[in-house]
Amino acid sequence: MTDQKINLKESLGKLNNIVEWFDEQKEVDVELGLEKVKEGAELIKVCRKRLLEVENEFKEIQRDIEKE
Amino acid sequence: MDNNLLQKLKDWRKATAEAEKVPVFRVFSNAILEAIAQFKPRDKEALLSIKGIRDRKYNKYGEAVLDLVNEKVENKPTNEREEDTEVNRSSMPFSVSGYLDFLNARLSQSVARIQGDISSLDIRERVIYFSLKDSKDGSVINCLIWKNVYELSGVKFEIGTEVILSGCPDIYKPTGRLSFKALSAELVGEGTLKIAYEKLKAKLQKEGLFDEARKKAILPYPNKIGLITSKGGAVMADFIANIGKFGYKIFFIDSRVEGQLATEELLNSIKTFRNKDIDVLVIIRGGGSMESFLPFNNETLVREVAGFPVPILVGIGHEKDVPLLALVSDMRVSTPTAVANFLNESWEQAETLITPSEQKIFRKFQSIIQKNKDFVRDSLDTMKNAFQKIFNDFSRAQESLKIGFKSIKDQMIDIDRRINGALIPVFRKINFSILNLKNTISDSITKKFLKDFIGAKNRIEESITSYQKQLTNNDPKRQLKLGYSIVMKDGRILKTTSQIQKGDVVSVGLSEGSFDSEVKIIK
């Protein structure tokens, strides 16, 4: 779960970088563009997978009693 | 505290929990059992005065608990009575210490809540000695409160403060002094509470505990969530109902959120979470009166929240004054639902981030492809147009060449015709003229030449004769013969005396011969 969390955050960051990359380019090299699209598609897949409905875990824990 | 009773209560709780197949704390928490063992409530009313025991719990377990307590309570007097009898019988006096023990055992059962004004105050390192005065008749009772209990109470003791104390009396054996041992203290009335709240708020504000700058950010995509609230309430249900299914790991501690015991439970719950690996700690409860929020305005608790290493998100409904715990927290919203929404927000936004990104990337790439397609098509068109132009130009050139050649041919035919037409008469004419010329030249030239030639010869002969006459008349030697002479100097004929000087030698030519003569006198 922790890995997935990191992945989501990082993946969204990378995805955003790709969007920015496209925004910045004036003349896009088609080959390079295709690479970026492939990478973006993979990231979108990873993110969507993480955002699928995942049941929560619920655990009750005991309070540490602190007595003088 | 009656440890025997506590043990009996724990045994009973264990058996009950096993029978009901629930965790022991679902029957009664340790804190409640300890309170029962401490205060030994003997009837329903006394039992319900213990915080955390309400009608539901009483109906379920009240009778069993009272039986346990009463058994203990009843047994003891029986023993004591026997003891008394024995004492009376043997007339053995109590030792002072023994009697004080005897009294303290009795006094420990006199649990009560008493209200009065603080009339004296002596704050020591671990304990506070004070006296409580009856506001009507001025009766006074000595009191003490342990420092940690005092701090948890959240009440600031000052002379004249009206408080309600819970506890029981006790005689301090070394001095024989009776004191009421307060196990909790609370302020009387909302007005007083408000003053205490404002004072503490101002103090903490001054320390900068509420400053935005020291608040920790709750990072997006929280996963491991610590949750402190009262179990089974509507608040908990709201939270569970609204928290999205994003694979959260929720660690929950059941804690009282109201009443005197709440402060300690909340404090211990938060401290427990200090050692847990969580992304955010959530504390939620429903709304209530200022008095019910007393634990949330507790200084110790507020400071614990301020120093907590992980961001704390608070969702507590409140009426007017924001509880200090909420002010010091890193993020506060007003309902459990809002807390759940807050935690969900970044997860939900993630989806809304992905779709536009996806659309943008593909749209951009599509436009790039389209651009390239357009470029290829345009290039083809340009090339096609260029070649077409060449073909067209060629055809046009071919056409004009054809026309040009035809015109040249026509012109040549025309010229030829014209030349032929024009030249023939010209040549005829030329031939004719030449012939004429020939004739004319032979006739006229010969006659004119002969005539001119003879005329010129005659004129020349006449001139020669005339010149001969003139020459003969003008010959200088003819003059010399007449007696004239020519005087010359250096080959030049002298005409004036200015040409000579005295002593010059001049030559004098005569008709026959010459001589040299020296100039003697110039006249």
Interface residues (C-beta under 8 A of the other chain):
Chain A: M1 T2 Q4 K5 L8 K9 L12 L15 N16 I18 V19 F22 D23 V28 V30 G33 L34 K36 V37 G40 I44 C47 R48 L51 E53 V54 E55 N56 E57 F58 K59 E60 I61 Q62 R63 D64 I65 E66 E68
Chain B: P23 F25 N30 A31 W146 N148 P220 Y221 N223 K231 I240 I243 K245 F246 G247 Y248 K249 I250 F251 F252 I253 D254 S255 E265 L267 N268 S269 K271 T272 K276 W347 A350 E351 L353 I354 S357 E358 K360 I361 F362 K364 F365 I368 I369 N372
